Amino acid sequence: MASPHILLFPFMSKGHTIPVLHLARLLLHRGAAVTLFTTPANRPFISAALSDTTVSIIDLPFPQNIDGIPPHVESTDNLPEMSKWPRLAIAAKLMKPYFEQTINSLPRISFMITDGFFGWTLESAQKFGIPRLVYYGMSYFSMSLSTVASQSQQLLIDLELDNNKLFMFPSFPWIKFSIKDFNPAVADPECQDKLQSEFILEHVEATKKSYGIIVNGFYELESVYADYWNREIGPKAWCVGPLCLAEAPQKKQENYQTPSWIQWLDRKQEEGKPVLYVAFGSQADISREQIKQIKTGLEKSGVNFFWVAGKNQVEDDDGFEYRVKGRGMLVKEWVDQREILEHSSVQGFLSHCGWNSVMESICAKVPILAWPMMAEQPLNAKMVVEEMGIGLRVETSDGSINGFVNWEKLEKVVKELMEGEMGKELREKVKQIGGAAAEAMAEGGSSWNALNELINELHAERE
Ligand code: UDP
């Protein structure tokens, strides 16, 4: 039997792309040939990440005249503001003719894994008789609960909910939700503009008709929700992660130069001072006022911290960096987050709970201060705190889920995690879960087996 040839096409955001790059490695390890589609501006990042592999990378022309998006901006982290992401996602459909032309010229494809936001790839897949699997980068927990919420519109209306009123779904009576746990676009597609709601309906419908879903997680972590999804919702989802474990955390090449922040973390390790890692993913927009509160909270907490500000401008107009000198480090460039989380001085992670950050923190056995900001992050935060018991919630000043956080609340929770008894308990718990994650990915583990089964099933079917 010829080796399988698998086509991957991640959405143009770091959070959707990075795990698919890990998945590419897992597929190569199983003897598959892998072709990965992207856009020209995203190619350098992908090429660099896969430079030591045989993955064939193809970039498709991306439309340049999208209303509200500057030319050559082809990924969410470069958008002037995150609220513009649906325009980027909708414009991606214009790549369809190039996508199909290219497929036509490629060797026979066993199956494709394309992003959930590329619902239009289903039609192409069907045209060429190729099974399509979908990648959303969401847990079973958030996929199941978002679906149940969207199916329960009437229940939610009958409950006459305000933002903070708690309710339960009959299938999950042990969890209390508030309406703000759900992304408004998921809970009520009509509340968004027409184009966006059409886009959501289209990709959700395409997912339903696809062969299956790839989940970045492991069965033992959320078996109740995995079983619920596969029994009650579907299409079948295969749990093949945590994908970040496909690659050794510190892949040091010959010319590797230890970044200054790793040297700083090394020093903290020598001094015996635990460090709080602070990062909110690749795309969150954080207001200036909120940044001020983060600065004050971190400063007053007295803990050692390493803050990756990313695209958010943290200006040093108030002497902050001077005042925290020696115990606080602020970095504005792209870092290797896994390398930081794996550093033994890092003992806590103040995170927006993007699903990759959650997975990476679990694998590094670091407990989380959960501060969700958008998308399905409130559900991820709920899972981290209430289901897994590996984190504390950062409370907002008005009790809402992703509202404003005052420095006092931040200071309190930071101290609790880094210095309190609770922090110790959470660290123990995350060690156990991190161990289970590694077992799932090791030879013979649940994720290892699931990926083999998926390849065998689809490859054999297509031969
Ligand atoms: N990331 C990184 N370096 C950075 C910022 C982000 O390596 O400076 C990675 C992080 O490790 C994760 C991804 O980018 O793999 C972000 O995904 P996540 O789901 O956590 O958040 P998103 O960016 O999608 O909100």
Boltz pocket constraint, residues with backbone or C-beta under 6 A from the ligand:
constraints:
  - pocket:
      binder: B
      contacts: [[A, 13], [A, 14], [A, 15], [A, 16], [A, 18], [A, 280], [A, 281], [A, 282], [A, 283], [A, 284], [A, 308], [A, 310], [A, 333], [A, 334], [A, 335], [A, 336], [A, 337], [A, 338], [A, 353], [A, 354], [A, 355], [A, 356], [A, 357], [A, 358], [A, 360]]
      max_distance: 6.0
